[in-house]
Amino acid sequence: MKSRIRSKKKKGNDYYYIVTSVRTGPNKQPREKILEYIGPLEKVLERALDEYTKRTDPSPPDSSQVNSLEQLPKKWSFKCYTHGSVMALYWLAEYVGLESIMDQCFPPKTIKGFARSHILVLEIIHRADSPGSMSDFSDWVKGTSLPYHLGNDYQQITPQDIWEAMDGIVDEQIRTAHDLLISRLLSLFEIDIKNLHLDYTNFYTWISSHNLHCTICFRGHNKQKRDDLRQFSLATITCPELQVPLIWDLYEGNKNDKSEFADFVLQVNAFIQRIKLQPKDITVTFDGGSNSKENFSILEFHFICAHSLEGMKELYDIDLDKYTMIELENGSSRLAYRIDNLEFSGVVGTGILTFSQELFNGEKAELDKAKDKFIEHFKEVPERLNNSHASFQVKLKKAYNDYVKTLDEVTAYNMAVQKEKEEYETSGKKKKGRQKTEKEIPVWNPVSVMRRLIENECFAARKSLAEFINIQVVMNKDGSFSASYTIDTEKEKAYIRKYFGKKLTCTSHIDWETNRILNVYVDQECVERLFRTSKRPEHFAVRPQYHWTDDKIKVHVYECMTALTLAETLCMLLNKKAYSFSKETLMNKLSGIRDGWVFYNKKELPRVLENMDDSTVELWKTILALFGKEDNFPEA
């Protein structure tokens, strides 16, 4: 088996691997398999040569003369491993007692000498550091410093072992384990949670349509445009103070938000009781997709939500001149108009109309696009208007046939009414009940019918174009039709000013000030950031997931949500030390901290960390101090 050096570029840096070619799969297709991770060549060479330049026998070459791996003396060798991200997360898992929580909630099980909880913690770190399948676990853990520092041979853990560690864990146990972890964090940070934010997302899978073992994955509207695949959905609540999945629920991929909201509210109420707060002290923010009279009627807590203006179109008549500018805590501002005692979805509360320039620009761009399509489409209309085989003439003929049929029916009906009336007049009897009256004779107007046919086709994509675009149709002397259109720019401006950029926010808080309501509502971005993070491939990603049974999917999502929770907790601990990293930035920075070993004649020499810039050195020292590891690990 021949091996060779292969470089890969990650985050702008070259890293080196020893690889070989193997044939796998049913078709024995050749692919590269990583045998060993070497690391960034220049940094490791520089470190090795600088640290041991005083040694003789043999004397190491001058670093300026070493330009490639082949020029490194054969008696010198080195290895380096992913260190910063994996060890920081493992220490944090110890700090919050994650394994003991799992031992308390999950049935006890030992696999190859490892506790179930220990294997699951490693898989959680795997999801946070470099999401991959269970079959990737062995190669991933081999490239980290976890086996050395924890003194275990994790390469013996197979995908079957991870599958066995996930087996036998049910919904209630998962919910209890997550609740205990959240309770630990709330006490650790002394956070007073009062504003919660709810949202929904979904994750597509590769589960076969013929797989009957999975009852939660169905086709539905997918937010990543993969409606062709089966998916599962996720409802999550978080808060700005602790941006972790405080509560989450996995549910069927074809279940709509309104139905899930009614079920999820029960979990929210239970959560409020667990954190020992009164429902009236809690405010939950959510989007308009959850709104219904039934859902609002079961709420015990306060709410702030987006609400459709359908059914309340009179609110569009409130001119922008009546709006006032509201300054928000995030540095932005927006025009707002407050409406007290507003009735919406069976509730009487406070409504706030807001105007967003960004929303206005987006809606205006969509209108311009629709108008351009109309203009382009209308160019074909005159050519097709008098073509007997084109749709306009075919539909006109059908409309005429329908008219003739209706005319016959109305004529027959009127004759029957007239005959009945004459019979009663002749007999002198008075008819009981309501008297029938003759129907109006329909009139055939080919011009108006043709105009309606053109409008139906040209305004199909956006009917609101009819507000300011007028289509004129004329019948010529020879019976042919001519069509044209005009755009009333004044009506267009009035339409845009009336409808665009406006959004309605409703709340049960009738005593809150307008800026307070809007400040809480805009904080909903925290749950949207959480979902974006869960779909990025570098860290924390829920996908890829290759499980195909309900129980395994739920444990998999539990691992991913816990990975997000650990990373956010680490960010909060560092925030107290004057660092302000996002989860992704922190993981990227820590991934660059690598642990290395240099060998001379197969004898291991003192371990070193790769060279780091000053800011990374200070960050690493801070993390070591957080977990009391200053004396156990070398500095860069």
VENDAWO-V264746 format. One record per residue. N is the residue number from 0. RES is the residue in one letter. SS is DSSP state (hx for helix, st for strand, lp for the rest). PSI is psi as a letter, one per 40 degrees, with the letter a starting at -180 (NA if undefined). BURIAL is b if it has 24 or more other C-alpha atoms within 12 Angstrom, else e. Layout:
<<N:RES:SS:PSI:BURIAL> <N:RES:SS:PSI:BURIAL>>
//
This chain:
<<0:M:lp:h:e> <1:K:lp:i:e> <2:S:st:i:e> <3:R:st:i:e> <4:I:st:h:b> <5:R:st:h:b> <6:S:st:i:e> <7:K:st:i:e> <8:K:st:h:e> <9:K:st:h:e> <10:K:lp:f:e> <11:G:lp:e:e> <12:N:st:i:e> <13:D:st:h:e> <14:Y:st:i:b> <15:Y:st:i:b> <16:Y:st:i:b> <17:I:st:h:b> <18:V:st:i:e> <19:T:st:i:e> <20:S:st:h:e> <21:V:st:i:e> <22:R:st:h:e> <23:T:st:i:e> <24:G:lp:i:e> <25:P:lp:d:e> <26:N:lp:e:e> <27:K:lp:f:e> <28:Q:st:h:e> <29:P:st:i:e> <30:R:st:i:e> <31:E:st:h:e> <32:K:st:h:e> <33:I:st:h:b> <34:L:st:d:b> <35:E:st:i:b> <36:Y:st:h:b> <37:I:st:d:b> <38:G:st:a:b> <39:P:lp:h:b> <40:L:hx:d:b> <41:E:hx:d:b> <42:K:hx:d:b> <43:V:hx:d:b> <44:L:hx:d:b> <45:E:hx:d:b> <46:R:hx:d:b> <47:A:hx:d:b> <48:L:hx:d:b> <49:D:hx:d:e> <50:E:hx:d:e> <51:Y:lp:f:b> <52:T:lp:d:e> <53:K:lp:e:e> <54:R:lp:i:e> <55:T:lp:i:e> <56:D:lp:g:e> <57:P:lp:i:e> <58:S:lp:h:e> <59:P:lp:i:b> <60:P:lp:i:b> <61:D:lp:h:e> <62:S:hx:d:b> <63:S:hx:e:e> <64:Q:hx:e:e> <65:V:lp:h:e> <66:N:lp:e:e> <67:S:lp:i:e> <68:L:hx:d:b> <69:E:hx:d:e> <70:Q:hx:e:e> <71:L:lp:h:b> <72:P:lp:i:b> <73:K:lp:d:e> <74:K:lp:e:e> <75:W:st:h:b> <76:S:st:i:b> <77:F:st:i:b> <78:K:st:i:b> <79:C:st:i:b> <80:Y:st:i:b> <81:T:st:h:b> <82:H:lp:d:b> <83:G:hx:d:b> <84:S:hx:d:b> <85:V:hx:d:b> <86:M:hx:d:b> <87:A:hx:d:b> <88:L:hx:d:b> <89:Y:hx:d:b> <90:W:hx:d:b> <91:L:hx:d:b> <92:A:hx:d:b> <93:E:hx:d:e> <94:Y:hx:d:b> <95:V:hx:e:b> <96:G:lp:f:b> <97:L:hx:d:b> <98:E:hx:d:b> <99:S:hx:d:b> <100:I:hx:d:b> <101:M:hx:d:b> <102:D:hx:d:b> <103:Q:hx:d:e> <104:C:hx:d:b> <105:F:lp:i:b> <106:P:lp:h:e> <107:P:lp:i:e> <108:K:lp:h:b> <109:T:st:h:e> <110:I:st:h:b> <111:K:lp:f:e> <112:G:lp:e:e> <113:F:st:h:b> <114:A:st:i:b> <115:R:hx:d:b> <116:S:hx:d:b> <117:H:hx:d:b> <118:I:hx:d:b> <119:L:hx:d:b> <120:V:hx:d:b> <121:L:hx:d:b> <122:E:hx:d:b> <123:I:hx:d:b> <124:I:hx:d:b> <125:H:hx:d:b> <126:R:hx:d:b> <127:A:hx:d:b> <128:D:hx:d:b> <129:S:hx:g:b> <130:P:lp:h:b> <131:G:lp:a:b> <132:S:lp:i:b> <133:M:hx:d:b> <134:S:hx:e:b> <135:D:hx:e:b> <136:F:hx:d:b> <137:S:hx:d:b> <138:D:hx:d:b> <139:W:hx:d:b> <140:V:hx:d:b> <141:K:hx:d:b> <142:G:lp:e:b> <143:T:st:i:b> <144:S:lp:e:b> <145:L:hx:d:b> <146:P:hx:d:b> <147:Y:hx:d:b> <148:H:hx:d:e> <149:L:hx:e:e> <150:G:lp:f:e> <151:N:lp:i:e> <152:D:lp:g:e> <153:Y:hx:e:b> <154:Q:hx:e:b> <155:Q:hx:e:e> <156:I:lp:h:b> <157:T:lp:i:b> <158:P:hx:d:b> <159:Q:hx:d:e> <160:D:hx:d:b> <161:I:hx:d:b> <162:W:hx:d:b> <163:E:hx:d:b> <164:A:hx:d:b> <165:M:hx:e:b> <166:D:lp:i:b> <167:G:lp:e:e> <168:I:lp:h:b> <169:V:lp:i:e> <170:D:hx:d:b> <171:E:hx:d:e> <172:Q:hx:d:b> <173:I:hx:d:b> <174:R:hx:d:b> <175:T:hx:d:b> <176:A:hx:d:b> <177:H:hx:d:b> <178:D:hx:d:b> <179:L:hx:d:b> <180:L:hx:d:b> <181:I:hx:d:b> <182:S:hx:d:b> <183:R:hx:d:b> <184:L:hx:d:b> <185:L:hx:d:b> <186:S:hx:d:e> <187:L:hx:d:e> <188:F:hx:e:e> <189:E:lp:f:e> <190:I:lp:h:e> <191:D:lp:g:e> <192:I:lp:h:b> <193:K:lp:d:b> <194:N:st:h:b> <195:L:st:i:b> <196:H:st:h:b> <197:L:st:h:b> <198:D:st:i:b> <199:Y:st:i:b> <200:T:st:i:b> <201:N:st:i:b> <202:F:st:h:b> <203:Y:st:i:b> <204:T:lp:i:b> <205:W:lp:f:b> <206:I:lp:h:b> <207:S:lp:i:e> <208:S:lp:d:e> <209:H:lp:e:e> <210:N:lp:h:e> <211:L:lp:e:e> <212:H:lp:e:e> <213:C:lp:h:b> <214:T:lp:e:b> <215:I:lp:e:b> <216:C:lp:h:b> <217:F:st:i:b> <218:R:lp:i:b> <219:G:lp:a:b> <220:H:lp:h:b> <221:N:lp:h:b> <222:K:lp:e:e> <223:Q:lp:e:e> <224:K:lp:f:e> <225:R:lp:f:e> <226:D:lp:e:e> <227:D:lp:e:e> <228:L:lp:i:b> <229:R:lp:i:b> <230:Q:st:i:b> <231:F:st:i:b> <232:S:st:i:b> <233:L:st:h:b> <234:A:st:h:b> <235:T:st:i:b> <236:I:st:h:b> <237:T:st:a:b> <238:C:lp:i:b> <239:P:lp:d:b> <240:E:lp:d:b> <241:L:lp:g:b> <242:Q:lp:g:b> <243:V:lp:i:b> <244:P:lp:g:b> <245:L:lp:d:b> <246:I:st:h:b> <247:W:st:i:b> <248:D:st:h:b> <249:L:st:h:b> <250:Y:st:i:b> <251:E:st:i:b> <252:G:lp:e:b> <253:N:lp:e:b> <254:K:lp:h:b> <255:N:lp:i:b> <256:D:hx:d:b> <257:K:hx:d:b> <258:S:hx:d:e> <259:E:hx:d:b> <260:F:hx:d:b> <261:A:hx:d:b> <262:D:hx:d:b> <263:F:hx:d:b> <264:V:hx:d:b> <265:L:hx:d:e> <266:Q:hx:d:b> <267:V:hx:d:b> <268:N:hx:d:b> <269:A:hx:d:e> <270:F:hx:d:b> <271:I:hx:d:b> <272:Q:hx:d:e> <273:R:hx:d:e> <274:I:lp:e:b> <275:K:lp:f:e> <276:L:lp:i:e> <277:Q:lp:h:e> <278:P:hx:d:b> <279:K:hx:e:e> <280:D:hx:e:e> <281:I:lp:h:b> <282:T:st:h:b> <283:V:st:h:b> <284:T:st:h:b> <285:F:st:i:b> <286:D:lp:i:b> <287:G:hx:e:b> <288:G:hx:e:e> <289:S:hx:e:b> <290:N:lp:h:b> <291:S:lp:i:b> <292:K:hx:d:e> <293:E:hx:d:e> <294:N:hx:d:b> <295:F:hx:d:b> <296:S:hx:e:e> <297:I:lp:e:e> <298:L:lp:h:b> <299:E:lp:e:e> <300:F:lp:i:b> <301:H:st:i:b> <302:F:st:i:b> <303:I:st:h:b> <304:C:st:i:b> <305:A:st:i:b> <306:H:st:h:b> <307:S:lp:i:b> <308:L:lp:e:b> <309:E:lp:h:e> <310:G:lp:e:e> <311:M:lp:f:e> <312:K:hx:e:e> <313:E:hx:d:e> <314:L:hx:d:b> <315:Y:hx:d:b> <316:D:hx:e:e> <317:I:lp:h:e> <318:D:lp:i:b> <319:L:hx:d:b> <320:D:hx:d:e> <321:K:hx:e:e> <322:Y:lp:i:e> <323:T:st:i:e> <324:M:st:h:e> <325:I:st:h:b> <326:E:st:h:e> <327:L:lp:i:e> <328:E:lp:d:e> <329:N:lp:e:e> <330:G:lp:e:e> <331:S:lp:i:e> <332:S:st:i:e> <333:R:st:i:b> <334:L:st:h:b> <335:A:st:i:b> <336:Y:st:h:b> <337:R:st:h:b> <338:I:st:h:b> <339:D:st:i:e> <340:N:st:f:e> <341:L:st:h:b> <342:E:st:h:e> <343:F:st:h:b> <344:S:lp:f:b> <345:G:lp:e:e> <346:V:st:i:b> <347:V:st:h:e> <348:G:st:a:b> <349:T:st:h:b> <350:G:st:i:b> <351:I:st:h:b> <352:L:st:h:b> <353:T:st:i:b> <354:F:st:h:b> <355:S:lp:h:b> <356:Q:hx:d:e> <357:E:hx:d:e> <358:L:hx:d:e> <359:F:hx:d:e> <360:N:hx:d:e> <361:G:hx:d:e> <362:E:hx:d:e> <363:K:hx:d:e> <364:A:hx:d:e> <365:E:hx:d:e> <366:L:hx:d:b> <367:D:hx:d:e> <368:K:hx:d:e> <369:A:hx:d:b> <370:K:hx:d:b> <371:D:hx:d:e> <372:K:hx:d:e> <373:F:hx:d:b> <374:I:hx:d:e> <375:E:hx:d:e> <376:H:hx:d:e> <377:F:hx:d:b> <378:K:lp:d:e> <379:E:lp:e:e> <380:V:hx:d:b> <381:P:hx:d:b> <382:E:hx:d:e> <383:R:hx:e:e> <384:L:hx:d:b> <385:N:lp:e:b> <386:N:lp:h:e> <387:S:lp:d:e> <388:H:lp:e:e> <389:A:lp:i:e> <390:S:hx:d:e> <391:F:hx:d:b> <392:Q:hx:d:b> <393:V:hx:d:e> <394:K:hx:d:b> <395:L:hx:d:b> <396:K:hx:d:e> <397:K:hx:d:e> <398:A:hx:d:b> <399:Y:hx:d:e> <400:N:hx:d:e> <401:D:hx:d:e> <402:Y:hx:d:e> <403:V:hx:d:e> <404:K:hx:d:e> <405:T:hx:d:e> <406:L:hx:d:e> <407:D:hx:d:e> <408:E:hx:d:e> <409:V:hx:d:e> <410:T:hx:d:e> <411:A:hx:d:e> <412:Y:hx:d:e> <413:N:hx:d:e> <414:M:hx:d:e> <415:A:hx:d:e> <416:V:hx:d:e> <417:Q:hx:d:e> <418:K:hx:d:e> <419:E:hx:d:e> <420:K:hx:d:e> <421:E:hx:d:e> <422:E:hx:d:e> <423:Y:hx:d:e> <424:E:hx:d:e> <425:T:hx:d:e> <426:S:hx:d:e> <427:G:lp:e:e> <428:K:lp:i:e> <429:K:lp:h:e> <430:K:lp:h:e> <431:K:lp:i:e> <432:G:lp:a:e> <433:R:lp:h:e> <434:Q:lp:h:e> <435:K:lp:i:e> <436:T:lp:i:e> <437:E:lp:i:e> <438:K:lp:i:e> <439:E:lp:h:e> <440:I:lp:h:e> <441:P:lp:i:e> <442:V:lp:h:e> <443:W:lp:h:e> <444:N:lp:g:e> <445:P:hx:d:b> <446:V:hx:d:b> <447:S:hx:d:e> <448:V:hx:d:b> <449:M:hx:d:b> <450:R:hx:d:b> <451:R:hx:d:b> <452:L:hx:d:b> <453:I:hx:d:b> <454:E:hx:d:b> <455:N:hx:d:e> <456:E:hx:d:b> <457:C:hx:d:b> <458:F:lp:e:b> <459:A:lp:d:e> <460:A:lp:d:e> <461:R:lp:g:e> <462:K:hx:d:e> <463:S:hx:e:b> <464:L:hx:d:b> <465:A:hx:e:b> <466:E:hx:d:b> <467:F:lp:e:e> <468:I:st:h:b> <469:N:st:h:b> <470:I:st:h:b> <471:Q:st:h:e> <472:V:st:h:b> <473:V:st:h:e> <474:M:st:h:e> <475:N:lp:i:e> <476:K:lp:d:e> <477:D:lp:e:e> <478:G:lp:e:e> <479:S:lp:i:e> <480:F:st:i:b> <481:S:st:i:b> <482:A:st:i:b> <483:S:st:i:e> <484:Y:st:i:b> <485:T:st:i:e> <486:I:st:h:e> <487:D:lp:g:e> <488:T:hx:d:e> <489:E:hx:d:e> <490:K:hx:d:e> <491:E:hx:d:b> <492:K:hx:d:e> <493:A:hx:d:e> <494:Y:hx:d:b> <495:I:hx:d:b> <496:R:hx:d:b> <497:K:hx:d:b> <498:Y:hx:d:b> <499:F:lp:i:b> <500:G:lp:e:b> <501:K:st:i:b> <502:K:st:i:b> <503:L:st:h:b> <504:T:st:h:b> <505:C:st:i:b> <506:T:st:i:b> <507:S:lp:e:b> <508:H:lp:h:b> <509:I:lp:e:b> <510:D:lp:e:e> <511:W:lp:i:b> <512:E:lp:i:e> <513:T:hx:d:b> <514:N:hx:d:b> <515:R:hx:d:e> <516:I:hx:d:b> <517:L:hx:d:b> <518:N:hx:d:b> <519:V:hx:d:b> <520:Y:hx:d:b> <521:V:hx:e:b> <522:D:lp:e:b> <523:Q:lp:e:b> <524:E:hx:d:b> <525:C:hx:d:b> <526:V:hx:d:b> <527:E:hx:d:b> <528:R:hx:d:b> <529:L:hx:d:b> <530:F:hx:d:b> <531:R:hx:d:b> <532:T:hx:d:b> <533:S:hx:e:b> <534:K:lp:e:b> <535:R:lp:h:b> <536:P:lp:e:e> <537:E:lp:d:b> <538:H:lp:i:b> <539:F:lp:e:b> <540:A:lp:h:b> <541:V:lp:d:b> <542:R:lp:i:b> <543:P:lp:i:b> <544:Q:lp:h:b> <545:Y:lp:e:b> <546:H:lp:i:b> <547:W:lp:e:b> <548:T:lp:i:b> <549:D:hx:d:b> <550:D:hx:d:b> <551:K:hx:d:b> <552:I:hx:d:b> <553:K:hx:d:b> <554:V:hx:d:b> <555:H:hx:d:b> <556:V:hx:d:b> <557:Y:hx:d:b> <558:E:hx:d:b> <559:C:hx:d:b> <560:M:hx:d:b> <561:T:hx:d:b> <562:A:hx:d:b> <563:L:hx:d:b> <564:T:hx:d:b> <565:L:hx:d:b> <566:A:hx:d:b> <567:E:hx:d:b> <568:T:hx:d:b> <569:L:hx:d:b> <570:C:hx:d:b> <571:M:hx:d:b> <572:L:hx:d:b> <573:L:hx:d:b> <574:N:hx:d:e> <575:K:lp:e:e> <576:K:lp:f:e> <577:A:lp:e:e> <578:Y:lp:i:e> <579:S:lp:g:e> <580:F:lp:i:b> <581:S:lp:i:b> <582:K:hx:d:b> <583:E:hx:d:b> <584:T:hx:d:e> <585:L:hx:d:b> <586:M:hx:d:b> <587:N:hx:d:b> <588:K:hx:d:b> <589:L:hx:d:b> <590:S:hx:d:b> <591:G:lp:e:b> <592:I:lp:h:b> <593:R:st:h:b> <594:D:st:h:b> <595:G:st:i:b> <596:W:st:h:b> <597:V:st:h:b> <598:F:st:i:b> <599:Y:st:h:b> <600:N:lp:f:e> <601:K:lp:e:e> <602:K:st:h:e> <603:E:st:h:e> <604:L:lp:i:e> <605:P:lp:i:e> <606:R:lp:i:b> <607:V:st:i:b> <608:L:st:i:b> <609:E:lp:i:b> <610:N:lp:h:b> <611:M:lp:i:b> <612:D:lp:i:e> <613:D:hx:d:e> <614:S:hx:d:e> <615:T:hx:d:b> <616:V:hx:d:b> <617:E:hx:d:e> <618:L:hx:d:b> <619:W:hx:d:b> <620:K:hx:d:b> <621:T:hx:d:b> <622:I:hx:d:b> <623:L:hx:d:b> <624:A:hx:d:e> <625:L:hx:d:e> <626:F:lp:e:b> <627:G:lp:f:e> <628:K:lp:e:e> <629:E:lp:d:e> <630:D:lp:e:e> <631:N:lp:e:e> <632:F:lp:i:b> <633:P:lp:i:b> <634:E:lp:i:b> <635:A:lp:NA:b>>
//
